[in-house]
């Protein structure tokens, strides 16, 4: 799993949320979230903005994988989750 989907899952796991809880937090139904994670559906910029604002990550993290702007309290967990997905 690479790209946006892997970064969403890394963030979700770092937050300790279920897929439903995480999807609900930015207004996406769980089925659409799963399709986004699997690369079958693109993450809309509106949803990404809500995720960025709600959870304190940057749009650059979500769309481009830029790790330098991750909040300190999530950084190590997100990095561990990303490595586990390799």
Rosetta constraint file for C-alpha pairs under 8 A:
AtomPair CA 1 CA 5 HARMONIC 6.88 0.50
AtomPair CA 1 CA 6 HARMONIC 5.53 0.50
AtomPair CA 1 CA 38 HARMONIC 7.32 0.50
AtomPair CA 1 CA 85 HARMONIC 6.44 0.50
AtomPair CA 1 CA 86 HARMONIC 7.26 0.50
AtomPair CA 2 CA 6 HARMONIC 5.07 0.50
AtomPair CA 2 CA 7 HARMONIC 7.69 0.50
AtomPair CA 3 CA 7 HARMONIC 6.43 0.50
AtomPair CA 3 CA 63 HARMONIC 7.51 0.50
AtomPair CA 3 CA 64 HARMONIC 7.77 0.50
AtomPair CA 3 CA 65 HARMONIC 7.31 0.50
AtomPair CA 4 CA 8 HARMONIC 6.09 0.50
AtomPair CA 4 CA 36 HARMONIC 7.96 0.50
AtomPair CA 4 CA 37 HARMONIC 7.09 0.50
AtomPair CA 4 CA 39 HARMONIC 7.98 0.50
AtomPair CA 4 CA 43 HARMONIC 7.59 0.50
AtomPair CA 4 CA 62 HARMONIC 5.80 0.50
AtomPair CA 4 CA 63 HARMONIC 5.82 0.50
AtomPair CA 4 CA 64 HARMONIC 7.81 0.50
AtomPair CA 4 CA 65 HARMONIC 7.71 0.50
AtomPair CA 5 CA 9 HARMONIC 6.20 0.50
AtomPair CA 5 CA 36 HARMONIC 6.07 0.50
AtomPair CA 5 CA 37 HARMONIC 3.70 0.50
AtomPair CA 5 CA 38 HARMONIC 6.27 0.50
AtomPair CA 5 CA 39 HARMONIC 6.50 0.50
AtomPair CA 6 CA 10 HARMONIC 6.03 0.50
AtomPair CA 6 CA 37 HARMONIC 6.64 0.50
AtomPair CA 6 CA 82 HARMONIC 6.75 0.50
AtomPair CA 6 CA 85 HARMONIC 7.16 0.50
AtomPair CA 7 CA 11 HARMONIC 6.15 0.50
AtomPair CA 7 CA 61 HARMONIC 7.60 0.50
AtomPair CA 7 CA 62 HARMONIC 6.22 0.50
AtomPair CA 7 CA 65 HARMONIC 7.23 0.50
AtomPair CA 7 CA 78 HARMONIC 7.97 0.50
AtomPair CA 7 CA 82 HARMONIC 6.95 0.50
AtomPair CA 8 CA 12 HARMONIC 6.07 0.50
AtomPair CA 8 CA 37 HARMONIC 7.04 0.50
AtomPair CA 8 CA 62 HARMONIC 7.05 0.50
AtomPair CA 9 CA 13 HARMONIC 6.00 0.50
AtomPair CA 9 CA 37 HARMONIC 7.17 0.50
AtomPair CA 9 CA 81 HARMONIC 7.89 0.50
AtomPair CA 10 CA 14 HARMONIC 6.09 0.50
AtomPair CA 10 CA 77 HARMONIC 7.78 0.50
AtomPair CA 10 CA 78 HARMONIC 5.07 0.50
AtomPair CA 10 CA 79 HARMONIC 7.57 0.50
AtomPair CA 10 CA 81 HARMONIC 4.91 0.50
AtomPair CA 10 CA 82 HARMONIC 5.69 0.50
AtomPair CA 11 CA 15 HARMONIC 6.20 0.50
AtomPair CA 11 CA 74 HARMONIC 7.83 0.50
AtomPair CA 11 CA 78 HARMONIC 5.72 0.50
AtomPair CA 12 CA 16 HARMONIC 6.27 0.50
AtomPair CA 12 CA 17 HARMONIC 5.65 0.50
AtomPair CA 12 CA 18 HARMONIC 7.33 0.50
AtomPair CA 12 CA 19 HARMONIC 7.30 0.50
AtomPair CA 12 CA 22 HARMONIC 6.26 0.50
AtomPair CA 13 CA 17 HARMONIC 6.24 0.50
AtomPair CA 13 CA 18 HARMONIC 7.89 0.50
AtomPair CA 13 CA 77 HARMONIC 7.97 0.50
AtomPair CA 13 CA 78 HARMONIC 7.61 0.50
AtomPair CA 13 CA 81 HARMONIC 7.11 0.50
AtomPair CA 14 CA 74 HARMONIC 6.32 0.50
AtomPair CA 14 CA 77 HARMONIC 5.21 0.50
AtomPair CA 14 CA 78 HARMONIC 5.59 0.50
AtomPair CA 14 CA 81 HARMONIC 7.39 0.50
AtomPair CA 15 CA 74 HARMONIC 7.70 0.50
AtomPair CA 17 CA 21 HARMONIC 5.76 0.50
AtomPair CA 17 CA 22 HARMONIC 5.80 0.50
AtomPair CA 18 CA 22 HARMONIC 6.13 0.50
AtomPair CA 19 CA 23 HARMONIC 5.97 0.50
AtomPair CA 19 CA 30 HARMONIC 6.50 0.50
AtomPair CA 19 CA 33 HARMONIC 7.56 0.50
AtomPair CA 19 CA 34 HARMONIC 7.95 0.50
AtomPair CA 20 CA 24 HARMONIC 5.93 0.50
AtomPair CA 20 CA 29 HARMONIC 7.35 0.50
AtomPair CA 20 CA 30 HARMONIC 5.21 0.50
AtomPair CA 21 CA 25 HARMONIC 6.22 0.50
AtomPair CA 22 CA 26 HARMONIC 7.15 0.50
AtomPair CA 23 CA 27 HARMONIC 6.22 0.50
AtomPair CA 23 CA 28 HARMONIC 4.91 0.50
AtomPair CA 23 CA 29 HARMONIC 6.00 0.50
AtomPair CA 23 CA 30 HARMONIC 5.78 0.50
AtomPair CA 23 CA 33 HARMONIC 6.06 0.50
AtomPair CA 24 CA 28 HARMONIC 5.68 0.50
AtomPair CA 24 CA 29 HARMONIC 6.53 0.50
AtomPair CA 24 CA 30 HARMONIC 7.59 0.50
AtomPair CA 25 CA 51 HARMONIC 7.71 0.50
AtomPair CA 25 CA 54 HARMONIC 7.94 0.50
AtomPair CA 26 CA 47 HARMONIC 6.01 0.50
AtomPair CA 26 CA 50 HARMONIC 5.72 0.50
AtomPair CA 26 CA 51 HARMONIC 5.96 0.50
AtomPair CA 26 CA 54 HARMONIC 7.98 0.50
AtomPair CA 27 CA 47 HARMONIC 7.30 0.50
AtomPair CA 28 CA 32 HARMONIC 6.46 0.50
AtomPair CA 28 CA 33 HARMONIC 6.30 0.50
AtomPair CA 28 CA 47 HARMONIC 7.75 0.50
AtomPair CA 29 CA 33 HARMONIC 6.27 0.50
AtomPair CA 30 CA 34 HARMONIC 6.20 0.50
AtomPair CA 31 CA 35 HARMONIC 6.38 0.50
AtomPair CA 32 CA 36 HARMONIC 6.14 0.50
AtomPair CA 32 CA 41 HARMONIC 7.40 0.50
AtomPair CA 33 CA 37 HARMONIC 6.19 0.50
AtomPair CA 34 CA 38 HARMONIC 6.11 0.50
AtomPair CA 35 CA 39 HARMONIC 6.14 0.50
AtomPair CA 35 CA 40 HARMONIC 4.93 0.50
AtomPair CA 35 CA 41 HARMONIC 5.39 0.50
AtomPair CA 36 CA 40 HARMONIC 5.75 0.50
AtomPair CA 36 CA 41 HARMONIC 4.57 0.50
AtomPair CA 36 CA 42 HARMONIC 5.69 0.50
AtomPair CA 36 CA 43 HARMONIC 6.13 0.50
AtomPair CA 37 CA 41 HARMONIC 7.93 0.50
AtomPair CA 43 CA 47 HARMONIC 6.81 0.50
AtomPair CA 43 CA 48 HARMONIC 6.70 0.50
AtomPair CA 44 CA 48 HARMONIC 6.29 0.50
AtomPair CA 45 CA 49 HARMONIC 6.05 0.50
AtomPair CA 46 CA 50 HARMONIC 6.48 0.50
AtomPair CA 47 CA 51 HARMONIC 6.26 0.50
AtomPair CA 48 CA 52 HARMONIC 6.06 0.50
AtomPair CA 48 CA 59 HARMONIC 6.60 0.50
AtomPair CA 48 CA 62 HARMONIC 7.11 0.50
AtomPair CA 49 CA 53 HARMONIC 6.12 0.50
AtomPair CA 49 CA 59 HARMONIC 6.80 0.50
AtomPair CA 50 CA 54 HARMONIC 5.85 0.50
AtomPair CA 51 CA 55 HARMONIC 5.72 0.50
AtomPair CA 51 CA 56 HARMONIC 7.60 0.50
AtomPair CA 51 CA 57 HARMONIC 7.38 0.50
AtomPair CA 52 CA 56 HARMONIC 5.22 0.50
AtomPair CA 52 CA 57 HARMONIC 4.70 0.50
AtomPair CA 52 CA 58 HARMONIC 5.36 0.50
AtomPair CA 52 CA 59 HARMONIC 6.16 0.50
AtomPair CA 53 CA 57 HARMONIC 7.21 0.50
AtomPair CA 56 CA 70 HARMONIC 7.64 0.50
AtomPair CA 56 CA 71 HARMONIC 6.54 0.50
AtomPair CA 57 CA 61 HARMONIC 6.61 0.50
AtomPair CA 57 CA 62 HARMONIC 7.66 0.50
AtomPair CA 57 CA 69 HARMONIC 7.09 0.50
AtomPair CA 57 CA 70 HARMONIC 5.60 0.50
AtomPair CA 57 CA 71 HARMONIC 6.60 0.50
AtomPair CA 58 CA 62 HARMONIC 6.62 0.50
AtomPair CA 58 CA 69 HARMONIC 6.57 0.50
AtomPair CA 58 CA 70 HARMONIC 7.09 0.50
AtomPair CA 59 CA 63 HARMONIC 6.03 0.50
AtomPair CA 59 CA 64 HARMONIC 7.81 0.50
AtomPair CA 60 CA 64 HARMONIC 5.07 0.50
AtomPair CA 60 CA 65 HARMONIC 6.25 0.50
AtomPair CA 60 CA 66 HARMONIC 5.45 0.50
AtomPair CA 61 CA 65 HARMONIC 4.34 0.50
AtomPair CA 61 CA 66 HARMONIC 4.43 0.50
AtomPair CA 61 CA 67 HARMONIC 5.90 0.50
AtomPair CA 61 CA 69 HARMONIC 7.39 0.50
AtomPair CA 61 CA 70 HARMONIC 7.41 0.50
AtomPair CA 62 CA 66 HARMONIC 7.78 0.50
AtomPair CA 67 CA 75 HARMONIC 7.94 0.50
AtomPair CA 70 CA 74 HARMONIC 6.85 0.50
AtomPair CA 70 CA 75 HARMONIC 5.59 0.50
AtomPair CA 71 CA 75 HARMONIC 5.94 0.50
AtomPair CA 72 CA 76 HARMONIC 7.65 0.50
AtomPair CA 74 CA 78 HARMONIC 5.99 0.50
AtomPair CA 75 CA 79 HARMONIC 6.11 0.50
AtomPair CA 76 CA 80 HARMONIC 6.09 0.50
AtomPair CA 77 CA 81 HARMONIC 6.14 0.50
AtomPair CA 78 CA 82 HARMONIC 6.11 0.50
AtomPair CA 79 CA 83 HARMONIC 6.21 0.50
AtomPair CA 80 CA 84 HARMONIC 6.14 0.50
AtomPair CA 81 CA 85 HARMONIC 6.36 0.50
AtomPair CA 82 CA 86 HARMONIC 6.83 0.50
